[in-house]
Amino acid sequence: MAIATCRDYGYDCDFVVEGDIDKVAIEFGKHSAEHHGIEYSKETLTKFMVKK
Ligand SMILES: [Zn+2]
């Protein structure tokens, strides 16, 4: 399990995605691209995730 929140990436945004690492990377990547105009590589995304 992993969790990624927009606040951890420096956004003033309450978006949170939780689940397995692949799902979080895909969903967070989609959200940041659509809502913040920034695309992250999967490598960058996994770096900021909190793993449980
Ligand atoms: Zn956001």
mmCIF file of the protein (N, C-alpha, C, O) and its ligand, coordinates in Angstrom:
data_MODEL
# 
_entry.id   MODEL 
# 
loop_
_entity.id 
_entity.type 
_entity.pdbx_number_of_molecules 
1 polymer     1 
2 non-polymer 1 
# 
_entity_poly.entity_id                      1 
_entity_poly.type                           'polypeptide(L)' 
_entity_poly.nstd_linkage                   no 
_entity_poly.nstd_monomer                   no 
_entity_poly.pdbx_seq_one_letter_code       MAIATCRDYGYDCDFVVEGDIDKVAIEFGKHSAEHHGIEYSKETLTKFMVKK 
_entity_poly.pdbx_seq_one_letter_code_can   MAIATCRDYGYDCDFVVEGDIDKVAIEFGKHSAEHHGIEYSKETLTKFMVKK 
_entity_poly.pdbx_strand_id                 A 
# 
loop_
_entity_poly_seq.entity_id 
_entity_poly_seq.num 
_entity_poly_seq.mon_id 
_entity_poly_seq.hetero 
1 1  MET n 
1 2  ALA n 
1 3  ILE n 
1 4  ALA n 
1 5  THR n 
1 6  CYS n 
1 7  ARG n 
1 8  ASP n 
1 9  TYR n 
1 10 GLY n 
1 11 TYR n 
1 12 ASP n 
1 13 CYS n 
1 14 ASP n 
1 15 PHE n 
1 16 VAL n 
1 17 VAL n 
1 18 GLU n 
1 19 GLY n 
1 20 ASP n 
1 21 ILE n 
1 22 ASP n 
1 23 LYS n 
1 24 VAL n 
1 25 ALA n 
1 26 ILE n 
1 27 GLU n 
1 28 PHE n 
1 29 GLY n 
1 30 LYS n 
1 31 HIS n 
1 32 SER n 
1 33 ALA n 
1 34 GLU n 
1 35 HIS n 
1 36 HIS n 
1 37 GLY n 
1 38 ILE n 
1 39 GLU n 
1 40 TYR n 
1 41 SER n 
1 42 LYS n 
1 43 GLU n 
1 44 THR n 
1 45 LEU n 
1 46 THR n 
1 47 LYS n 
1 48 PHE n 
1 49 MET n 
1 50 VAL n 
1 51 LYS n 
1 52 LYS n 
# 
loop_
_struct_asym.id 
_struct_asym.entity_id 
A 1 
B 2 
# 
loop_
_chem_comp.id 
_chem_comp.type 
_chem_comp.mon_nstd_flag 
ALA 'L-peptide linking' y 
ARG 'L-peptide linking' y 
ASP 'L-peptide linking' y 
CYS 'L-peptide linking' y 
GLU 'L-peptide linking' y 
GLY 'peptide linking'   y 
HIS 'L-peptide linking' y 
ILE 'L-peptide linking' y 
LEU 'L-peptide linking' y 
LYS 'L-peptide linking' y 
MET 'L-peptide linking' y 
PHE 'L-peptide linking' y 
SER 'L-peptide linking' y 
THR 'L-peptide linking' y 
TYR 'L-peptide linking' y 
VAL 'L-peptide linking' y 
ZN  non-polymer         . 
# 
_pdbx_entity_nonpoly.entity_id   2 
_pdbx_entity_nonpoly.name        ? 
_pdbx_entity_nonpoly.comp_id     ZN 
# 
_pdbx_nonpoly_scheme.asym_id         B 
_pdbx_nonpoly_scheme.entity_id       2 
_pdbx_nonpoly_scheme.mon_id          ZN 
_pdbx_nonpoly_scheme.ndb_seq_num     1 
_pdbx_nonpoly_scheme.pdb_seq_num     101 
_pdbx_nonpoly_scheme.auth_seq_num    101 
_pdbx_nonpoly_scheme.pdb_mon_id      ZN 
_pdbx_nonpoly_scheme.auth_mon_id     ZN 
_pdbx_nonpoly_scheme.pdb_strand_id   A 
_pdbx_nonpoly_scheme.pdb_ins_code    . 
# 
loop_
_atom_site.group_PDB 
_atom_site.id 
_atom_site.type_symbol 
_atom_site.label_atom_id 
_atom_site.label_alt_id 
_atom_site.label_comp_id 
_atom_site.label_asym_id 
_atom_site.label_entity_id 
_atom_site.label_seq_id 
_atom_site.pdbx_PDB_ins_code 
_atom_site.Cartn_x 
_atom_site.Cartn_y 
_atom_site.Cartn_z 
_atom_site.occupancy 
_atom_site.B_iso_or_equiv 
_atom_site.pdbx_formal_charge 
_atom_site.auth_seq_id 
_atom_site.auth_comp_id 
_atom_site.auth_asym_id 
_atom_site.auth_atom_id 
_atom_site.pdbx_PDB_model_num 
ATOM   1   N  N  . MET A 1 1  ? 0.837  -1.210 0.000   1.00 0.00 ? 1   MET A N  1 
ATOM   2   C  CA . MET A 1 1  ? 0.000  0.000  0.000   1.00 0.00 ? 1   MET A CA 1 
ATOM   3   C  C  . MET A 1 1  ? 0.866  1.251  0.000   1.00 0.00 ? 1   MET A C  1 
ATOM   4   O  O  . MET A 1 1  ? 1.951  1.285  0.580   1.00 0.00 ? 1   MET A O  1 
ATOM   5   N  N  . ALA A 1 2  ? 0.360  2.258  -0.658  1.00 0.00 ? 2   ALA A N  1 
ATOM   6   C  CA . ALA A 1 2  ? 1.051  3.536  -0.681  1.00 0.00 ? 2   ALA A CA 1 
ATOM   7   C  C  . ALA A 1 2  ? 0.005  4.644  -0.664  1.00 0.00 ? 2   ALA A C  1 
ATOM   8   O  O  . ALA A 1 2  ? -1.153 4.435  -1.027  1.00 0.00 ? 2   ALA A O  1 
ATOM   9   N  N  . ILE A 1 3  ? 0.435  5.814  -0.238  1.00 0.00 ? 3   ILE A N  1 
ATOM   10  C  CA . ILE A 1 3  ? -0.468 6.957  -0.248  1.00 0.00 ? 3   ILE A CA 1 
ATOM   11  C  C  . ILE A 1 3  ? 0.291  8.168  -0.763  1.00 0.00 ? 3   ILE A C  1 
ATOM   12  O  O  . ILE A 1 3  ? 1.443  8.400  -0.399  1.00 0.00 ? 3   ILE A O  1 
ATOM   13  N  N  . ALA A 1 4  ? -0.380 8.940  -1.622  1.00 0.00 ? 4   ALA A N  1 
ATOM   14  C  CA . ALA A 1 4  ? 0.220  10.166 -2.135  1.00 0.00 ? 4   ALA A CA 1 
ATOM   15  C  C  . ALA A 1 4  ? -0.793 11.291 -1.939  1.00 0.00 ? 4   ALA A C  1 
ATOM   16  O  O  . ALA A 1 4  ? -1.969 11.139 -2.269  1.00 0.00 ? 4   ALA A O  1 
ATOM   17  N  N  . THR A 1 5  ? -0.340 12.399 -1.411  1.00 0.00 ? 5   THR A N  1 
ATOM   18  C  CA . THR A 1 5  ? -1.222 13.549 -1.239  1.00 0.00 ? 5   THR A CA 1 
ATOM   19  C  C  . THR A 1 5  ? -0.607 14.732 -1.967  1.00 0.00 ? 5   THR A C  1 
ATOM   20  O  O  . THR A 1 5  ? 0.614  14.881 -2.021  1.00 0.00 ? 5   THR A O  1 
ATOM   21  N  N  . CYS A 1 6  ? -1.468 15.565 -2.525  1.00 0.00 ? 6   CYS A N  1 
ATOM   22  C  CA . CYS A 1 6  ? -0.978 16.738 -3.236  1.00 0.00 ? 6   CYS A CA 1 
ATOM   23  C  C  . CYS A 1 6  ? -0.148 17.637 -2.329  1.00 0.00 ? 6   CYS A C  1 
ATOM   24  O  O  . CYS A 1 6  ? 0.796  18.276 -2.793  1.00 0.00 ? 6   CYS A O  1 
ATOM   25  N  N  . ARG A 1 7  ? -0.480 17.695 -1.057  1.00 0.00 ? 7   ARG A N  1 
ATOM   26  C  CA . ARG A 1 7  ? 0.271  18.574 -0.148  1.00 0.00 ? 7   ARG A CA 1 
ATOM   27  C  C  . ARG A 1 7  ? 1.740  18.167 -0.050  1.00 0.00 ? 7   ARG A C  1 
ATOM   28  O  O  . ARG A 1 7  ? 2.620  19.015 0.101   1.00 0.00 ? 7   ARG A O  1 
ATOM   29  N  N  . ASP A 1 8  ? 1.995  16.863 -0.138  1.00 0.00 ? 8   ASP A N  1 
ATOM   30  C  CA . ASP A 1 8  ? 3.381  16.403 -0.091  1.00 0.00 ? 8   ASP A CA 1 
ATOM   31  C  C  . ASP A 1 8  ? 4.176  16.864 -1.307  1.00 0.00 ? 8   ASP A C  1 
ATOM   32  O  O  . ASP A 1 8  ? 5.405  16.926 -1.275  1.00 0.00 ? 8   ASP A O  1 
ATOM   33  N  N  . TYR A 1 9  ? 3.453  17.187 -2.383  1.00 0.00 ? 9   TYR A N  1 
ATOM   34  C  CA . TYR A 1 9  ? 4.123  17.658 -3.593  1.00 0.00 ? 9   TYR A CA 1 
ATOM   35  C  C  . TYR A 1 9  ? 4.135  19.185 -3.660  1.00 0.00 ? 9   TYR A C  1 
ATOM   36  O  O  . TYR A 1 9  ? 4.588  19.772 -4.643  1.00 0.00 ? 9   TYR A O  1 
ATOM   37  N  N  . GLY A 1 10 ? 3.628  19.821 -2.596  1.00 0.00 ? 10  GLY A N  1 
ATOM   38  C  CA . GLY A 1 10 ? 3.681  21.278 -2.524  1.00 0.00 ? 10  GLY A CA 1 
ATOM   39  C  C  . GLY A 1 10 ? 2.464  21.988 -3.074  1.00 0.00 ? 10  GLY A C  1 
ATOM   40  O  O  . GLY A 1 10 ? 2.497  23.203 -3.271  1.00 0.00 ? 10  GLY A O  1 
ATOM   41  N  N  . TYR A 1 11 ? 1.368  21.241 -3.331  1.00 0.00 ? 11  TYR A N  1 
ATOM   42  C  CA . TYR A 1 11 ? 0.161  21.874 -3.846  1.00 0.00 ? 11  TYR A CA 1 
ATOM   43  C  C  . TYR A 1 11 ? -0.816 22.177 -2.720  1.00 0.00 ? 11  TYR A C  1 
ATOM   44  O  O  . TYR A 1 11 ? -0.926 21.418 -1.757  1.00 0.00 ? 11  TYR A O  1 
ATOM   45  N  N  . ASP A 1 12 ? -1.518 23.285 -2.851  1.00 0.00 ? 12  ASP A N  1 
ATOM   46  C  CA . ASP A 1 12 ? -2.587 23.616 -1.925  1.00 0.00 ? 12  ASP A CA 1 
ATOM   47  C  C  . ASP A 1 12 ? -3.855 22.944 -2.440  1.00 0.00 ? 12  ASP A C  1 
ATOM   48  O  O  . ASP A 1 12 ? -4.725 23.590 -3.025  1.00 0.00 ? 12  ASP A O  1 
ATOM   49  N  N  . CYS A 1 13 ? -3.941 21.657 -2.215  1.00 0.00 ? 13  CYS A N  1 
ATOM   50  C  CA . CYS A 1 13 ? -4.950 20.814 -2.838  1.00 0.00 ? 13  CYS A CA 1 
ATOM   51  C  C  . CYS A 1 13 ? -5.171 19.614 -1.932  1.00 0.00 ? 13  CYS A C  1 
ATOM   52  O  O  . CYS A 1 13 ? -4.219 19.070 -1.372  1.00 0.00 ? 13  CYS A O  1 
ATOM   53  N  N  . ASP A 1 14 ? -6.410 19.204 -1.788  1.00 0.00 ? 14  ASP A N  1 
ATOM   54  C  CA . ASP A 1 14 ? -6.714 18.107 -0.862  1.00 0.00 ? 14  ASP A CA 1 
ATOM   55  C  C  . ASP A 1 14 ? -6.766 16.738 -1.517  1.00 0.00 ? 14  ASP A C  1 
ATOM   56  O  O  . ASP A 1 14 ? -7.232 15.776 -0.907  1.00 0.00 ? 14  ASP A O  1 
ATOM   57  N  N  . PHE A 1 15 ? -6.296 16.640 -2.746  1.00 0.00 ? 15  PHE A N  1 
ATOM   58  C  CA . PHE A 1 15 ? -6.341 15.350 -3.436  1.00 0.00 ? 15  PHE A CA 1 
ATOM   59  C  C  . PHE A 1 15 ? -5.434 14.329 -2.740  1.00 0.00 ? 15  PHE A C  1 
ATOM   60  O  O  . PHE A 1 15 ? -4.273 14.598 -2.433  1.00 0.00 ? 15  PHE A O  1 
ATOM   61  N  N  . VAL A 1 16 ? -6.001 13.177 -2.510  1.00 0.00 ? 16  VAL A N  1 
ATOM   62  C  CA . VAL A 1 16 ? -5.253 12.073 -1.895  1.00 0.00 ? 16  VAL A CA 1 
ATOM   63  C  C  . VAL A 1 16 ? -5.565 10.812 -2.682  1.00 0.00 ? 16  VAL A C  1 
ATOM   64  O  O  . VAL A 1 16 ? -6.721 10.577 -3.035  1.00 0.00 ? 16  VAL A O  1 
ATOM   65  N  N  . VAL A 1 17 ? -4.573 10.010 -2.957  1.00 0.00 ? 17  VAL A N  1 
ATOM   66  C  CA . VAL A 1 17 ? -4.837 8.718  -3.580  1.00 0.00 ? 17  VAL A CA 1 
ATOM   67  C  C  . VAL A 1 17 ? -4.089 7.642  -2.805  1.00 0.00 ? 17  VAL A C  1 
ATOM   68  O  O  . VAL A 1 17 ? -2.928 7.793  -2.427  1.00 0.00 ? 17  VAL A O  1 
ATOM   69  N  N  . GLU A 1 18 ? -4.802 6.568  -2.591  1.00 0.00 ? 18  GLU A N  1 
ATOM   70  C  CA . GLU A 1 18 ? -4.282 5.495  -1.748  1.00 0.00 ? 18  GLU A CA 1 
ATOM   71  C  C  . GLU A 1 18 ? -4.502 4.177  -2.465  1.00 0.00 ? 18  GLU A C  1 
ATOM   72  O  O  . GLU A 1 18 ? -5.506 4.005  -3.157  1.00 0.00 ? 18  GLU A O  1 
ATOM   73  N  N  . GLY A 1 19 ? -3.577 3.248  -2.307  1.00 0.00 ? 19  GLY A N  1 
ATOM   74  C  CA . GLY A 1 19 ? -3.747 1.951  -2.937  1.00 0.00 ? 19  GLY A CA 1 
ATOM   75  C  C  . GLY A 1 19 ? -2.395 1.325  -3.194  1.00 0.00 ? 19  GLY A C  1 
ATOM   76  O  O  . GLY A 1 19 ? -1.412 1.658  -2.532  1.00 0.00 ? 19  GLY A O  1 
ATOM   77  N  N  . ASP A 1 20 ? -2.344 0.413  -4.162  1.00 0.00 ? 20  ASP A N  1 
ATOM   78  C  CA . ASP A 1 20 ? -1.027 -0.140 -4.445  1.00 0.00 ? 20  ASP A CA 1 
ATOM   79  C  C  . ASP A 1 20 ? -0.219 0.857  -5.280  1.00 0.00 ? 20  ASP A C  1 
ATOM   80  O  O  . ASP A 1 20 ? -0.767 1.756  -5.918  1.00 0.00 ? 20  ASP A O  1 
ATOM   81  N  N  . ILE A 1 21 ? 1.093  0.666  -5.253  1.00 0.00 ? 21  ILE A N  1 
ATOM   82  C  CA . ILE A 1 21 ? 2.004  1.675  -5.805  1.00 0.00 ? 21  ILE A CA 1 
ATOM   83  C  C  . ILE A 1 21 ? 1.696  2.006  -7.256  1.00 0.00 ? 21  ILE A C  1 
ATOM   84  O  O  . ILE A 1 21 ? 1.714  3.176  -7.639  1.00 0.00 ? 21  ILE A O  1 
ATOM   85  N  N  . ASP A 1 22 ? 1.415  0.996  -8.068  1.00 0.00 ? 22  ASP A N  1 
ATOM   86  C  CA . ASP A 1 22 ? 1.119  1.247  -9.483  1.00 0.00 ? 22  ASP A CA 1 
ATOM   87  C  C  . ASP A 1 22 ? -0.135 2.086  -9.650  1.00 0.00 ? 22  ASP A C  1 
ATOM   88  O  O  . ASP A 1 22 ? -0.174 3.003  -10.471 1.00 0.00 ? 22  ASP A O  1 
ATOM   89  N  N  . LYS A 1 23 ? -1.151 1.773  -8.876  1.00 0.00 ? 23  LYS A N  1 
ATOM   90  C  CA . LYS A 1 23 ? -2.406 2.515  -8.961  1.00 0.00 ? 23  LYS A CA 1 
ATOM   91  C  C  . LYS A 1 23 ? -2.200 3.968  -8.525  1.00 0.00 ? 23  LYS A C  1 
ATOM   92  O  O  . LYS A 1 23 ? -2.693 4.892  -9.171  1.00 0.00 ? 23  LYS A O  1 
ATOM   93  N  N  . VAL A 1 24 ? -1.478 4.156  -7.439  1.00 0.00 ? 24  VAL A N  1 
ATOM   94  C  CA . VAL A 1 24 ? -1.228 5.506  -6.940  1.00 0.00 ? 24  VAL A CA 1 
ATOM   95  C  C  . VAL A 1 24 ? -0.435 6.310  -7.965  1.00 0.00 ? 24  VAL A C  1 
ATOM   96  O  O  . VAL A 1 24 ? -0.748 7.474  -8.217  1.00 0.00 ? 24  VAL A O  1 
ATOM   97  N  N  . ALA A 1 25 ? 0.583  5.701  -8.555  1.00 0.00 ? 25  ALA A N  1 
ATOM   98  C  CA . ALA A 1 25 ? 1.401  6.405  -9.547  1.00 0.00 ? 25  ALA A CA 1 
ATOM   99  C  C  . ALA A 1 25 ? 0.549  6.833  -10.739 1.00 0.00 ? 25  ALA A C  1 
ATOM   100 O  O  . ALA A 1 25 ? 0.678  7.959  -11.219 1.00 0.00 ? 25  ALA A O  1 
ATOM   101 N  N  . ILE A 1 26 ? -0.308 5.956  -11.213 1.00 0.00 ? 26  ILE A N  1 
ATOM   102 C  CA . ILE A 1 26 ? -1.147 6.262  -12.376 1.00 0.00 ? 26  ILE A CA 1 
ATOM   103 C  C  . ILE A 1 26 ? -2.162 7.353  -12.037 1.00 0.00 ? 26  ILE A C  1 
ATOM   104 O  O  . ILE A 1 26 ? -2.313 8.329  -12.771 1.00 0.00 ? 26  ILE A O  1 
ATOM   105 N  N  . GLU A 1 27 ? -2.857 7.168  -10.908 1.00 0.00 ? 27  GLU A N  1 
ATOM   106 C  CA . GLU A 1 27 ? -3.919 8.118  -10.573 1.00 0.00 ? 27  GLU A CA 1 
ATOM   107 C  C  . GLU A 1 27 ? -3.380 9.472  -10.156 1.00 0.00 ? 27  GLU A C  1 
ATOM   108 O  O  . GLU A 1 27 ? -3.946 10.505 -10.514 1.00 0.00 ? 27  GLU A O  1 
ATOM   109 N  N  . PHE A 1 28 ? -2.298 9.477  -9.406  1.00 0.00 ? 28  PHE A N  1 
ATOM   110 C  CA . PHE A 1 28 ? -1.729 10.762 -9.014  1.00 0.00 ? 28  PHE A CA 1 
ATOM   111 C  C  . PHE A 1 28 ? -1.138 11.465 -10.230 1.00 0.00 ? 28  PHE A C  1 
ATOM   112 O  O  . PHE A 1 28 ? -1.268 12.681 -10.375 1.00 0.00 ? 28  PHE A O  1 
ATOM   113 N  N  . GLY A 1 29 ? -0.495 10.707 -11.093 1.00 0.00 ? 29  GLY A N  1 
ATOM   114 C  CA . GLY A 1 29 ? 0.077  11.283 -12.308 1.00 0.00 ? 29  GLY A CA 1 
ATOM   115 C  C  . GLY A 1 29 ? -0.993 11.930 -13.172 1.00 0.00 ? 29  GLY A C  1 
ATOM   116 O  O  . GLY A 1 29 ? -0.791 13.011 -13.726 1.00 0.00 ? 29  GLY A O  1 
ATOM   117 N  N  . LYS A 1 30 ? -2.123 11.263 -13.279 1.00 0.00 ? 30  LYS A N  1 
ATOM   118 C  CA . LYS A 1 30 ? -3.246 11.795 -14.053 1.00 0.00 ? 30  LYS A CA 1 
ATOM   119 C  C  . LYS A 1 30 ? -3.783 13.079 -13.416 1.00 0.00 ? 30  LYS A C  1 
ATOM   120 O  O  . LYS A 1 30 ? -4.027 14.070 -14.104 1.00 0.00 ? 30  LYS A O  1 
ATOM   121 N  N  . HIS A 1 31 ? -3.961 13.049 -12.115 1.00 0.00 ? 31  HIS A N  1 
ATOM   122 C  CA . HIS A 1 31 ? -4.464 14.222 -11.407 1.00 0.00 ? 31  HIS A CA 1 
ATOM   123 C  C  . HIS A 1 31 ? -3.516 15.411 -11.567 1.00 0.00 ? 31  HIS A C  1 
ATOM   124 O  O  . HIS A 1 31 ? -3.961 16.513 -11.889 1.00 0.00 ? 31  HIS A O  1 
ATOM   125 N  N  . SER A 1 32 ? -2.232 15.204 -11.349 1.00 0.00 ? 32  SER A N  1 
ATOM   126 C  CA . SER A 1 32 ? -1.305 16.336 -11.426 1.00 0.00 ? 32  SER A CA 1 
ATOM   127 C  C  . SER A 1 32 ? -1.209 16.884 -12.847 1.00 0.00 ? 32  SER A C  1 
ATOM   128 O  O  . SER A 1 32 ? -1.069 18.091 -13.043 1.00 0.00 ? 32  SER A O  1 
ATOM   129 N  N  . ALA A 1 33 ? -1.284 16.000 -13.831 1.00 0.00 ? 33  ALA A N  1 
ATOM   130 C  CA . ALA A 1 33 ? -1.250 16.461 -15.223 1.00 0.00 ? 33  ALA A CA 1 
ATOM   131 C  C  . ALA A 1 33 ? -2.504 17.265 -15.562 1.00 0.00 ? 33  ALA A C  1 
ATOM   132 O  O  . ALA A 1 33 ? -2.426 18.310 -16.208 1.00 0.00 ? 33  ALA A O  1 
ATOM   133 N  N  . GLU A 1 34 ? -3.665 16.766 -15.118 1.00 0.00 ? 34  GLU A N  1 
ATOM   134 C  CA . GLU A 1 34 ? -4.929 17.417 -15.472 1.00 0.00 ? 34  GLU A CA 1 
ATOM   135 C  C  . GLU A 1 34 ? -5.198 18.679 -14.659 1.00 0.00 ? 34  GLU A C  1 
ATOM   136 O  O  . GLU A 1 34 ? -5.715 19.662 -15.191 1.00 0.00 ? 34  GLU A O  1 
ATOM   137 N  N  . HIS A 1 35 ? -4.856 18.657 -13.397 1.00 0.00 ? 35  HIS A N  1 
ATOM   138 C  CA . HIS A 1 35 ? -5.228 19.760 -12.506 1.00 0.00 ? 35  HIS A CA 1 
ATOM   139 C  C  . HIS A 1 35 ? -4.099 20.733 -12.232 1.00 0.00 ? 35  HIS A C  1 
ATOM   140 O  O  . HIS A 1 35 ? -4.355 21.894 -11.914 1.00 0.00 ? 35  HIS A O  1 
ATOM   141 N  N  . HIS A 1 36 ? -2.877 20.296 -12.347 1.00 0.00 ? 36  HIS A N  1 
ATOM   142 C  CA . HIS A 1 36 ? -1.761 21.173 -12.021 1.00 0.00 ? 36  HIS A CA 1 
ATOM   143 C  C  . HIS A 1 36 ? -0.834 21.383 -13.210 1.00 0.00 ? 36  HIS A C  1 
ATOM   144 O  O  . HIS A 1 36 ? 0.112  22.167 -13.136 1.00 0.00 ? 36  HIS A O  1 
ATOM   145 N  N  . GLY A 1 37 ? -1.105 20.687 -14.297 1.00 0.00 ? 37  GLY A N  1 
ATOM   146 C  CA . GLY A 1 37 ? -0.336 20.899 -15.514 1.00 0.00 ? 37  GLY A CA 1 
ATOM   147 C  C  . GLY A 1 37 ? 1.092  20.365 -15.451 1.00 0.00 ? 37  GLY A C  1 
ATOM   148 O  O  . GLY A 1 37 ? 1.943  20.760 -16.248 1.00 0.00 ? 37  GLY A O  1 
ATOM   149 N  N  . ILE A 1 38 ? 1.347  19.480 -14.517 1.00 0.00 ? 38  ILE A N  1 
ATOM   150 C  CA . ILE A 1 38 ? 2.691  18.920 -14.392 1.00 0.00 ? 38  ILE A CA 1 
ATOM   151 C  C  . ILE A 1 38 ? 2.615  17.402 -14.453 1.00 0.00 ? 38  ILE A C  1 
ATOM   152 O  O  . ILE A 1 38 ? 1.823  16.776 -13.748 1.00 0.00 ? 38  ILE A O  1 
ATOM   153 N  N  . GLU A 1 39 ? 3.443  16.826 -15.299 1.00 0.00 ? 39  GLU A N  1 
ATOM   154 C  CA . GLU A 1 39 ? 3.502  15.374 -15.375 1.00 0.00 ? 39  GLU A CA 1 
ATOM   155 C  C  . GLU A 1 39 ? 4.758  14.889 -14.667 1.00 0.00 ? 39  GLU A C  1 
ATOM   156 O  O  . GLU A 1 39 ? 5.856  15.396 -14.896 1.00 0.00 ? 39  GLU A O  1 
ATOM   157 N  N  . TYR A 1 40 ? 4.579  13.917 -13.819 1.00 0.00 ? 40  TYR A N  1 
ATOM   158 C  CA . TYR A 1 40 ? 5.708  13.333 -13.102 1.00 0.00 ? 40  TYR A CA 1 
ATOM   159 C  C  . TYR A 1 40 ? 6.023  11.965 -13.691 1.00 0.00 ? 40  TYR A C  1 
ATOM   160 O  O  . TYR A 1 40 ? 5.138  11.258 -14.173 1.00 0.00 ? 40  TYR A O  1 
ATOM   161 N  N  . SER A 1 41 ? 7.285  11.612 -13.641 1.00 0.00 ? 41  SER A N  1 
ATOM   162 C  CA . SER A 1 41 ? 7.647  10.246 -14.009 1.00 0.00 ? 41  SER A CA 1 
ATOM   163 C  C  . SER A 1 41 ? 7.250  9.334  -12.868 1.00 0.00 ? 41  SER A C  1 
ATOM   164 O  O  . SER A 1 41 ? 7.100  9.776  -11.728 1.00 0.00 ? 41  SER A O  1 
ATOM   165 N  N  . LYS A 1 42 ? 7.082  8.074  -13.175 1.00 0.00 ? 42  LYS A N  1 
ATOM   166 C  CA . LYS A 1 42 ? 6.703  7.128  -12.138 1.00 0.00 ? 42  LYS A CA 1 
ATOM   167 C  C  . LYS A 1 42 ? 7.758  7.089  -11.033 1.00 0.00 ? 42  LYS A C  1 
ATOM   168 O  O  . LYS A 1 42 ? 7.437  6.926  -9.856  1.00 0.00 ? 42  LYS A O  1 
ATOM   169 N  N  . GLU A 1 43 ? 8.997  7.239  -11.426 1.00 0.00 ? 43  GLU A N  1 
ATOM   170 C  CA . GLU A 1 43 ? 10.103 7.234  -10.467 1.00 0.00 ? 43  GLU A CA 1 
ATOM   171 C  C  . GLU A 1 43 ? 9.964  8.376  -9.455  1.00 0.00 ? 43  GLU A C  1 
ATOM   172 O  O  . GLU A 1 43 ? 10.147 8.181  -8.253  1.00 0.00 ? 43  GLU A O  1 
ATOM   173 N  N  . THR A 1 44 ? 9.639  9.559  -9.958  1.00 0.00 ? 44  THR A N  1 
ATOM   174 C  CA . THR A 1 44 ? 9.453  10.714 -9.078  1.00 0.00 ? 44  THR A CA 1 
ATOM   175 C  C  . THR A 1 44 ? 8.246  10.513 -8.176  1.00 0.00 ? 44  THR A C  1 
ATOM   176 O  O  . THR A 1 44 ? 8.290  10.811 -6.982  1.00 0.00 ? 44  THR A O  1 
ATOM   177 N  N  . LEU A 1 45 ? 7.181  10.009 -8.753  1.00 0.00 ? 45  LEU A N  1 
ATOM   178 C  CA . LEU A 1 45 ? 5.965  9.789  -7.964  1.00 0.00 ? 45  LEU A CA 1 
ATOM   179 C  C  . LEU A 1 45 ? 6.210  8.827  -6.817  1.00 0.00 ? 45  LEU A C  1 
ATOM   180 O  O  . LEU A 1 45 ? 5.788  9.079  -5.688  1.00 0.00 ? 45  LEU A O  1 
ATOM   181 N  N  . THR A 1 46 ? 6.878  7.748  -7.095  1.00 0.00 ? 46  THR A N  1 
ATOM   182 C  CA . THR A 1 46 ? 7.075  6.746  -6.045  1.00 0.00 ? 46  THR A CA 1 
ATOM   183 C  C  . THR A 1 46 ? 7.995  7.287  -4.941  1.00 0.00 ? 46  THR A C  1 
ATOM   184 O  O  . THR A 1 46 ? 7.916  6.846  -3.794  1.00 0.00 ? 46  THR A O  1 
ATOM   185 N  N  . LYS A 1 47 ? 8.854  8.227  -5.282  1.00 0.00 ? 47  LYS A N  1 
ATOM   186 C  CA . LYS A 1 47 ? 9.752  8.810  -4.300  1.00 0.00 ? 47  LYS A CA 1 
ATOM   187 C  C  . LYS A 1 47 ? 8.996  9.591  -3.218  1.00 0.00 ? 47  LYS A C  1 
ATOM   188 O  O  . LYS A 1 47 ? 9.404  9.611  -2.057  1.00 0.00 ? 47  LYS A O  1 
ATOM   189 N  N  . PHE A 1 48 ? 7.901  10.228 -3.612  1.00 0.00 ? 48  PHE A N  1 
ATOM   190 C  CA . PHE A 1 48 ? 7.153  11.064 -2.684  1.00 0.00 ? 48  PHE A CA 1 
ATOM   191 C  C  . PHE A 1 48 ? 6.042  10.296 -1.955  1.00 0.00 ? 48  PHE A C  1 
ATOM   192 O  O  . PHE A 1 48 ? 5.430  10.815 -1.021  1.00 0.00 ? 48  PHE A O  1 
ATOM   193 N  N  . MET A 1 49 ? 5.798  9.099  -2.378  1.00 0.00 ? 49  MET A N  1 
ATOM   194 C  CA . MET A 1 49 ? 4.722  8.328  -1.749  1.00 0.00 ? 49  MET A CA 1 
ATOM   195 C  C  . MET A 1 49 ? 5.128  7.882  -0.359  1.00 0.00 ? 49  MET A C  1 
ATOM   196 O  O  . MET A 1 49 ? 6.295  7.616  -0.075  1.00 0.00 ? 49  MET A O  1 
ATOM   197 N  N  . VAL A 1 50 ? 4.128  7.811  0.487   1.00 0.00 ? 50  VAL A N  1 
ATOM   198 C  CA . VAL A 1 50 ? 4.353  7.218  1.796   1.00 0.00 ? 50  VAL A CA 1 
ATOM   199 C  C  . VAL A 1 50 ? 3.950  5.750  1.688   1.00 0.00 ? 50  VAL A C  1 
ATOM   200 O  O  . VAL A 1 50 ? 2.796  5.424  1.410   1.00 0.00 ? 50  VAL A O  1 
ATOM   201 N  N  . LYS A 1 51 ? 4.902  4.896  1.907   1.00 0.00 ? 51  LYS A N  1 
ATOM   202 C  CA . LYS A 1 51 ? 4.605  3.472  1.786   1.00 0.00 ? 51  LYS A CA 1 
ATOM   203 C  C  . LYS A 1 51 ? 4.218  2.903  3.148   1.00 0.00 ? 51  LYS A C  1 
ATOM   204 O  O  . LYS A 1 51 ? 4.818  3.209  4.178   1.00 0.00 ? 51  LYS A O  1 
ATOM   205 N  N  . LYS A 1 52 ? 3.213  2.084  3.103   1.00 0.00 ? 52  LYS A N  1 
ATOM   206 C  CA . LYS A 1 52 ? 2.727  1.476  4.342   1.00 0.00 ? 52  LYS A CA 1 
ATOM   207 C  C  . LYS A 1 52 ? 3.073  -0.004 4.371   1.00 0.00 ? 52  LYS A C  1 
ATOM   208 O  O  . LYS A 1 52 ? 2.748  -0.695 5.336   1.00 0.00 ? 52  LYS A O  1 
HETATM 209 ZN ZN . ZN  B 2 .  ? -3.955 18.301 -6.639  1.00 0.00 2 101 ZN  A ZN 1 
# 
